């Protein structure tokens, strides 16, 4: 008599596969959420840091009032889905925010990017922020606040 070849999988084999997938998902999902939050911090550092050049130009031209009126400093910030803050220049899309810029008469400018909107909950629940500060010599430094150390960027420590 011929033995029939097995067709399909047994219940035990399927249960083992499901268990392995469950274990992998239990490890991968938290790691992915951490990766997303870290990448959003890097994004905020880059987006807020990108307007430093426009701020430098404003300081050199003695435009110390932020806005789009004649003689004001337009930081040229574009709306970001992970930040909150009203526009200080050109209009931005709904549910977006821009880094907030202040330029006192001393030229010690600050750029503050506050997390919100579609940012990871770990960043926006604080709320966390990234702040660029310009000193009297024209050097910029970055500092993060309200963010867990595992999400911070090396270029912008707590």
C-alpha positions as CSV (number, residue, x, y, z in Angstrom):
1,X,0.0,0.0,0.0
2,X,1.1,3.5,-0.8
3,X,1.3,6.1,1.9
4,X,-0.3,9.4,1.0
5,X,1.8,12.5,1.0
6,X,1.0,15.0,3.7
7,X,-1.0,18.0,2.4
8,X,-1.1,21.3,4.4
9,X,0.1,22.1,7.9
10,X,-0.9,20.6,11.2
11,X,-2.5,22.6,13.9
12,X,0.6,22.5,16.0
13,X,2.8,23.8,13.2
14,X,0.4,26.7,12.7
15,X,0.3,27.5,16.4
16,X,4.1,27.6,16.5
17,X,4.2,30.0,13.6
18,X,1.6,32.3,15.2
19,X,3.6,32.2,18.5
20,X,6.8,33.2,16.7
21,X,5.1,36.0,14.9
22,X,3.6,37.2,18.3
23,X,7.0,37.2,19.9
24,X,8.6,39.1,17.1
25,X,5.8,41.7,17.1
26,X,6.1,42.2,20.8
27,X,9.8,43.1,20.3
28,X,9.5,45.0,17.1
29,X,6.6,47.4,17.8
30,X,8.2,49.2,20.8
31,X,11.5,49.4,18.9
32,X,9.7,50.9,15.9
33,X,7.9,53.5,18.1
34,X,11.3,54.5,19.6
35,X,12.8,54.8,16.1
36,X,9.9,57.0,14.9
37,X,10.3,59.3,17.9
38,X,14.1,59.6,17.4
39,X,13.6,60.4,13.7
40,X,11.0,63.1,14.6
41,X,13.5,64.7,17.0
42,X,16.1,64.7,14.2
43,X,13.6,66.2,11.9
44,X,12.7,69.0,14.3
45,X,16.4,69.8,14.8
46,X,16.9,70.0,11.0
47,X,13.7,72.0,10.3
48,X,14.4,74.5,13.1
49,X,18.1,74.7,12.3
50,X,17.4,75.3,8.6
51,X,16.1,78.8,9.4
52,X,19.2,79.9,11.2
53,X,20.6,81.3,8.0
54,X,17.5,83.5,7.5
55,X,17.8,84.7,11.1
56,X,21.5,85.6,10.6
57,X,20.6,87.6,7.5
58,X,17.9,89.5,9.5
59,X,20.4,90.3,12.3
60,X,22.9,91.6,9.8
61,X,20.2,93.8,8.2
62,X,19.1,94.9,11.7
63,X,15.6,93.5,11.2
64,X,14.7,92.4,14.7
65,X,10.9,92.2,14.5
66,X,9.7,88.9,13.2
67,X,6.9,89.1,10.6
68,X,6.2,89.6,6.9
69,X,5.6,93.3,6.9
70,X,8.1,95.6,5.2
71,X,11.2,95.9,7.3
72,X,10.5,92.8,9.4
73,X,12.4,89.6,9.5
74,X,10.6,86.7,7.7
75,X,12.2,83.5,9.1
76,X,10.9,81.6,6.0
77,X,9.8,78.6,8.0
78,X,7.5,76.1,6.4
79,X,4.7,74.3,8.2
80,X,5.6,71.0,9.8
81,X,3.1,68.3,10.8
82,X,5.1,67.5,14.0
83,X,5.3,71.0,15.4
84,X,2.9,73.5,16.9
85,X,3.2,77.3,16.8
86,X,1.6,80.0,14.7
87,X,3.1,81.3,11.6
88,X,5.4,84.3,11.9
89,X,5.8,84.7,8.2
90,X,4.0,83.3,5.2
91,X,0.7,81.3,5.6
92,X,1.1,77.6,6.5
93,X,-1.3,74.7,5.9
94,X,-3.8,73.7,8.6
95,X,-2.7,71.3,11.3
96,X,0.9,72.4,11.0
97,X,3.2,74.6,13.1
98,X,6.5,76.4,12.7
99,X,9.4,77.1,15.0
100,X,9.0,80.3,17.0
101,X,11.7,82.9,16.6
102,X,12.6,85.7,18.9
103,X,15.3,88.3,18.1
104,X,16.0,90.7,21.0
105,X,17.9,93.9,20.3
106,X,21.1,92.2,21.6
107,X,21.0,89.8,18.7
108,X,20.8,86.8,21.0
109,X,18.2,85.0,18.9
110,X,16.3,81.9,19.8
111,X,14.4,79.4,17.7
112,X,12.0,77.1,19.6
113,X,10.4,74.1,17.9
114,X,7.6,72.6,20.1
115,X,6.3,69.1,19.4
116,X,2.6,68.6,18.8
117,X,0.1,67.8,16.0
118,X,1.2,64.4,14.6
119,X,4.4,64.0,16.6
120,X,4.9,60.8,18.6
121,X,3.0,60.9,21.9
122,X,6.3,60.5,23.8
123,X,7.4,63.9,22.4
124,X,4.2,65.9,22.4
125,X,2.8,64.8,25.8
126,X,5.6,66.7,27.6
127,X,5.4,68.9,25.5
128,X,9.0,68.4,24.3
129,X,10.9,71.1,22.4
130,X,14.1,71.8,20.5
131,X,15.7,75.2,21.1
132,X,18.5,76.8,19.1
133,X,20.2,79.7,20.8
134,X,22.5,82.3,19.2
135,X,25.2,83.8,21.4
136,X,26.8,87.3,21.1
137,X,29.6,85.8,19.0
138,X,27.2,84.4,16.4
139,X,27.5,80.7,17.4
140,X,24.4,78.6,17.6
141,X,23.8,75.8,20.2
142,X,20.9,73.3,20.3
143,X,19.2,72.0,23.4
144,X,16.3,69.6,23.8
145,X,13.8,69.9,26.7
146,X,11.0,67.7,27.9
147,X,12.2,64.7,25.9
148,X,13.4,61.3,27.2
149,X,17.1,60.9,26.7
150,X,16.6,57.8,24.5
151,X,15.0,60.1,21.8
152,X,17.5,63.0,21.8
153,X,19.8,63.6,19.0
154,X,23.6,63.8,19.6
155,X,23.6,67.2,17.9
156,X,21.0,68.5,20.3
157,X,21.4,67.0,23.8
158,X,19.2,67.6,26.8
